[in-house]
Amino acid sequence: MKISKEMLKKIIKEELEQVDFGKQRTSRGQASADLKQRSKDMQSQRGVDDKERGIINQIETLLTQLADKTDIKGGAVNSKLKKLYNVLKQELGDQQDEE
């Protein structure tokens, strides 16, 4: 099977994007500072409504509870999180292309 240059580029890009997921480290102090900044930023958000904020909050709360209970850095949960991460990155990439 012969792979075109474009297909090869796409495969490499997808693999590199997956490598990025899970490599970032955040200390407790940095997480606290980030939370304060997000709180400030929330006041000026125009494109996010109350229902969307609720969805984001639910997901973040569940992820935090799960991380407290188990190791989300590996296994089936991590695999699903990688898929979600890639879907979100792809959606944001598609939206940026349209703008």
C-alpha positions as CSV (number, residue, x, y, z in Angstrom):
1,M,0.0,0.0,0.0
2,K,1.4,3.4,-1.0
3,I,0.8,6.4,1.2
4,S,0.5,9.9,-0.3
5,K,2.6,12.7,1.1
6,E,-0.6,14.4,2.3
7,M,-1.7,11.3,4.1
8,L,1.7,10.9,5.7
9,K,1.7,14.5,6.9
10,K,-1.8,14.0,8.4
11,I,-0.7,10.8,10.2
12,I,2.4,12.5,11.6
13,K,0.4,15.5,12.7
14,E,-2.1,13.3,14.5
15,E,0.6,11.3,16.3
16,L,2.4,14.5,17.4
17,E,-0.9,15.9,18.7
18,Q,-1.4,12.8,20.8
19,V,2.1,13.1,22.2
20,D,1.2,16.5,23.6
21,F,-1.7,15.1,25.7
22,G,-0.8,14.3,29.2
23,K,2.7,15.8,29.1
24,Q,1.9,19.1,30.9
25,R,2.5,19.3,34.6
26,T,0.7,21.8,36.9
27,S,1.7,22.4,40.5
28,R,-1.0,23.0,43.1
29,G,0.1,26.7,43.3
30,Q,-0.1,27.1,39.5
31,A,-3.5,25.4,39.5
32,S,-4.7,27.8,42.1
33,A,-3.4,30.8,40.2
34,D,-4.9,29.5,37.0
35,L,-8.3,29.1,38.7
36,K,-8.1,32.7,39.9
37,Q,-7.3,33.9,36.4
38,R,-10.1,31.8,34.8
39,S,-12.5,33.4,37.4
40,K,-11.4,36.9,36.2
41,D,-11.6,35.9,32.6
42,M,-15.1,34.5,33.0
43,Q,-16.4,38.0,33.7
44,S,-15.5,39.1,30.2
45,Q,-16.5,36.0,28.3
46,R,-19.1,36.8,25.6
47,G,-19.5,33.5,23.7
48,V,-20.1,31.2,26.6
49,D,-23.6,31.1,28.1
50,D,-24.7,29.9,31.6
51,K,-25.7,26.4,30.3
52,E,-22.3,25.9,28.7
53,R,-20.5,27.1,31.8
54,G,-22.6,24.5,33.7
55,I,-21.4,21.7,31.3
56,I,-17.8,22.8,31.6
57,N,-18.1,22.8,35.4
58,Q,-19.7,19.4,35.5
59,I,-16.9,17.8,33.4
60,E,-14.2,19.5,35.4
61,T,-15.8,18.4,38.7
62,L,-16.1,14.8,37.6
63,L,-12.5,14.7,36.2
64,T,-11.2,16.1,39.5
65,Q,-13.2,13.5,41.5
66,L,-11.9,10.7,39.3
67,A,-8.3,11.9,39.5
68,D,-8.7,11.9,43.3
69,K,-10.1,8.4,43.3
70,T,-7.9,6.7,40.6
71,D,-5.0,7.3,38.2
72,I,-6.3,9.0,35.1
73,K,-2.8,9.1,33.5
74,G,-3.2,5.6,32.1
75,G,-5.6,2.9,31.2
76,A,-9.0,3.1,29.6
77,V,-9.9,6.5,31.1
78,N,-6.7,8.1,29.7
79,S,-7.4,6.6,26.3
80,K,-10.9,8.1,26.3
81,L,-9.6,11.4,27.5
82,K,-7.0,11.4,24.6
83,K,-9.8,10.9,22.2
84,L,-11.8,13.7,23.7
85,Y,-8.8,15.9,23.6
86,N,-8.2,15.2,19.9
87,V,-11.8,15.8,19.0
88,L,-11.7,19.2,20.8
89,K,-8.4,20.1,19.2
90,Q,-9.9,19.2,15.8
91,E,-13.0,21.2,16.4
92,L,-11.0,24.2,17.4
93,G,-8.8,23.8,14.4
94,D,-11.8,23.6,12.1
95,Q,-13.3,26.7,13.6
96,Q,-10.0,28.6,13.3
97,D,-9.8,27.7,9.7
98,E,-13.3,29.1,9.1
99,E,-12.4,32.5,10.7
